[in-house]
């Protein structure tokens, strides 16, 4: 067995090198050969997944979180030769929501799953952002969720609590946005607080944003909250995101669709897999069996 393994010494929780030291004996014991590359800039893992010759390898492993998986997926799916190999993630990021869905949040368990060699073919969302194609494994957010994510980058000193604190701040700002949302069998033209599209159940630090989502059903799940909801009511609903019970609240709309377009009156930045990327309008379509992931 032979694997490419990328590790970012500075990203996320900065645990990359420590995790490598922890999991390497598992690969050594199995006689696996690792081609280890330290990533040195944002987008480096994407560049490697896009340009390296993959033909001699059994898998592409990244030590990291949702951002690492996002980079590897985008690099691999945009290759000119169309070559793909299974992807393995050793959870070490600040957010590991995708691996949460796969019950592989423990680094040692994830490493053993890679050695075992069992894979699943999973869906990815193709996101057309002003004629530039990006791929999302996790989520695409617009509105309040993007405002929170954008500000969180500047408040890292608050630690993991920054998302909760900033969510409350943004609720009180209560910014309303006009947009048209077009799904397979429904169109909504209205004012919105936020729209979040999820391929995975979990987002962020284990929030069950889309409890009906499946990684291989060909559908993306949309959670929609329109404007006009009182601030106090929003503060009651938001904590329910952690157990998924928010979808039972009358203010929360839940849709499943294979494609959707979002056309706001004003172009704004998006939250794609936790990264602040691109801008609206967007067109999203689900790609079935787009990537292969090592699973337990």
C-alpha positions in Angstrom: 0.0 0.0 0.0 1.2 3.5 -0.9 -0.4 6.8 0.1 0.1 10.5 -0.4 -0.3 12.2 3.0 -0.5 16.0 3.5 -0.1 17.7 6.8 -0.4 21.4 7.6 1.8 22.3 10.5 0.1 25.7 11.0 -3.6 25.1 10.1 -6.7 24.6 12.2 -5.8 23.4 15.7 -2.1 23.2 14.8 -2.2 19.5 15.8 -1.0 18.2 12.4 2.6 17.1 13.2 1.5 15.6 16.6 -1.3 13.6 14.9 1.2 12.4 12.2 3.5 11.1 15.0 0.5 9.4 16.6 -0.9 7.6 13.5 2.3 6.8 11.6 3.0 3.6 13.6 -0.3 2.2 12.4 0.8 2.7 8.7 4.3 1.4 9.5 2.9 -1.8 11.2 0.8 -2.5 8.0 3.8 -2.0 5.8 2.2 1.0 4.1 4.5 3.5 2.3 3.7 7.2 3.0 4.8 10.1 0.7 4.5 12.8 3.3 4.2 16.5 2.2 4.0 19.5 4.5 1.6 22.0 3.1 2.9 25.6 3.2 0.1 27.8 2.0 -3.7 27.9 1.7 -4.7 25.8 -1.3 -1.5 23.7 -1.3 -3.4 20.4 -0.7 -5.8 21.3 -3.6 -2.8 22.0 -5.9 -1.2 18.7 -5.0 -4.4 16.7 -5.5 -4.8 18.4 -8.9 -1.3 18.1 -10.2 0.5 15.0 -8.6 0.6 11.8 -10.6 -1.9 9.6 -8.7 -1.4 6.4 -10.6 1.1 4.9 -8.2 -0.9 5.5 -5.1 -3.8 3.7 -3.3 -5.1 6.9 -1.6 -4.7 10.6 -0.9 -4.7 11.3 2.9 -5.0 14.6 4.5 -4.5 15.4 8.2 -7.0 18.1 8.9 -10.7 18.9 8.9 -13.5 20.0 6.6 -11.2 22.6 4.9 -8.6 19.9 4.1 -11.3 17.6 2.6 -12.6 20.6 0.6 -9.2 21.3 -0.8 -8.5 17.7 -1.8 -11.9 17.2 -3.4 -11.6 20.4 -5.4 -8.2 19.5 -6.6 -9.1 16.0 -7.6 -12.4 16.8 -9.3 -10.9 19.5 -11.4 -8.0 17.4 -12.8 -7.6 17.5 -16.6 -6.9 13.7 -16.7 -10.0 12.9 -14.7 -8.0 10.5 -12.4 -9.3 9.9 -8.9 -8.2 7.8 -6.0 -9.8 7.3 -2.6 -9.6 10.1 0.0 -8.7 9.5 3.6 -9.0 12.2 6.3 -7.3 11.9 9.7 -9.4 14.3 11.8 -7.3 17.2 13.0 -9.1 20.4 12.1 -11.1 22.9 14.0 -14.2 21.4 12.4 -14.6 17.8 11.5 -18.3 17.7 10.7 -18.0 15.5 7.6 -16.2 12.8 9.5 -18.8 13.2 12.2 -21.3 11.9 9.7 -19.0 8.9 9.0 -18.5 8.2 12.8 -14.7 8.7 12.2 -13.8 11.6 14.5 -11.0 9.6 16.2 -7.7 9.9 14.4 -6.5 6.4 15.3 -9.8 4.9 14.1 -9.6 6.9 10.9 -6.1 5.7 10.2 -7.1 2.0 10.8 -10.0 2.5 8.4 -7.6 3.7 5.7 -5.4 0.6 6.2 -8.4 -1.6 6.1 -9.2 -0.2 2.7 -13.0 -0.1 2.8 -14.4 2.8 0.8 -17.8 4.4 0.1 -18.7 6.4 -3.0 -20.3 9.7 -1.8 -22.0 12.7 -3.3 -20.5 16.1 -3.8 -22.2 19.4 -4.7 -21.1 21.2 -7.8 -21.3 24.9 -7.2 -21.3 27.2 -10.2 -20.2 30.6 -8.8 -20.3 33.2 -11.6 -19.0 30.6 -14.1 -16.3 29.3 -11.8 -16.9 25.8 -10.6 -16.3 24.8 -6.9 -17.2 21.6 -5.1 -18.7 21.3 -1.6 -18.8 18.2 0.5 -20.4 19.7 3.6 -22.5 22.9 3.2 -23.1 26.1 1.3 -24.3 28.9 3.5 -25.7 32.4 2.8 -27.0 35.1 5.0 -26.6 35.1 8.8 -24.5 31.9 8.7 -22.0 33.6 6.3 -22.0 36.8 8.5 -21.0 34.6 11.5 -18.4 32.7 9.6 -16.9 35.9 8.2 -16.6 37.5 11.6 -15.3 34.4 13.2 -12.1 34.6 11.2 -11.3 37.9 13.1 -12.3 36.6 16.5 -10.2 33.4 16.7 -9.0 34.6 20.2 -12.5 33.8 21.5 -11.8 30.1 20.8 -14.5 27.7 19.8 -17.1 29.8 21.6 -16.8 32.5 19.0 -19.5 30.9 16.8 -22.1 30.9 19.6 -21.2 34.5 20.7 -21.2 35.9 17.1 -24.5 34.1 16.3 -26.2 36.0 19.1 -24.6 39.3 17.9 -25.8 38.7 14.3 -29.3 37.7 15.5 -29.6 41.2 17.1 -28.3 42.8 14.0 -31.0 40.8 12.2 -30.0 41.7 8.6 -32.6 40.9 6.0 -31.8 39.9 2.4 -34.0 39.7 -0.7 -33.5 36.7 -3.0 -35.1 34.2 -5.3 -34.5 30.5 -4.4 -35.3 28.0 -7.2 -35.4 24.3 -6.4 -36.5 21.2 -8.3 -40.2 21.7 -7.8 -40.5 25.0 -5.9 -39.5 28.7 -6.3 -39.5 31.1 -3.4 -39.1 34.9 -3.8 -38.9 36.6 -0.4 -36.8 38.2 2.3 -34.5 35.7 4.2 -32.5 35.6 7.4 -30.4 32.7 6.1 -30.3 29.7 3.8 -28.0 26.8 4.3 -27.6 23.9 2.0 -26.2 20.7 3.5 -24.9 17.4 2.1 -23.9 16.2 5.6 -26.0 16.1 8.7 -23.4 17.9 10.8 -21.9 21.4 10.3 -19.4 23.3 12.5 -18.7 21.7 15.8 -21.2 18.9 15.7 -24.4 20.9 15.0 -27.1 18.7 13.5 -28.1 21.3 10.9 -29.7 18.8 8.5 -30.8 15.7 10.4 -32.4 14.1 7.3 -29.3 14.5 5.1 -27.5 11.4 3.6 -24.1 11.6 1.9 -25.2 9.3 -0.9 -28.8 10.0 -1.7 -28.2 12.4 -4.6 -30.0 15.2 -2.7 -28.9 18.4 -0.9 -31.0 19.5 2.2 -32.0 23.2 2.5 -32.7 24.8 5.8 -34.5 28.1 5.3 -35.4 30.8 7.7 -37.2 33.8 6.2 -37.2 37.3 7.6 -39.8 38.5 10.0 -39.0 36.1 12.8 -38.6 37.9 16.1 -35.1 38.2 17.5 -36.2 36.5 20.8 -37.7 33.7 18.8 -34.5 33.2 16.8 -32.5 32.9 20.0 -34.9 30.2 21.1 -34.5 28.2 17.9 -30.7 28.5 17.4 -29.7 26.2 20.4 -31.9 23.5 18.9 -29.4 23.2 16.0 -27.2 21.0 18.2 -29.7 18.2 18.4 -31.5 18.7 15.1 -34.9 19.5 16.8 -35.0 23.0 15.1 -36.6 21.4 12.0 -39.8 20.9 14.1 -40.1 24.6 14.6 -42.7 26.5 12.4 -40.2 29.2 11.4 -37.8 26.6 9.9 -38.4 25.3 6.4 -36.7 22.1 5.3 -36.4 21.0 1.6 -34.6 18.3 -0.2 -33.6 18.9 -3.9 -31.1 17.7 -6.4 -30.4 21.2 -7.8 -31.0 24.7 -6.7 -30.2 28.3 -7.7 -29.9 31.3 -5.3 -30.3 34.7 -6.9 -30.1 37.5 -4.3 -30.8 41.2 -5.1 -27.2 42.0 -4.0 -24.2 39.8 -4.6 -22.6 38.5 -1.4 -19.9 36.2 -0.2 -20.7 32.5 0.5 -19.7 30.0 3.2 -18.6 26.9 1.3 -17.5 24.0 3.6 -16.6 26.6 6.3 -14.5 28.7 4.0 -15.5 32.2 2.9 -15.5 31.8 -0.9 -17.0 33.1 -4.1 -20.1 35.2 -4.4 -23.7 34.9 -5.4 -25.7 34.2 -7.6 -25.0 30.5 -7.6 -26.3 27.3 -9.2 -25.8 24.0 -7.3 -26.2 20.5 -8.6 -25.5 17.2 -6.8 -23.0 14.8 -8.3 -23.7 11.2 -7.3 -20.7 9.0 -6.4 -18.3 11.9 -7.1 -15.7 10.9 -4.5 -14.5 7.8 -2.8 -13.8 8.0 1.0 -12.2 5.5 3.3 -14.7 4.4 5.9 -14.7 2.0 8.8 
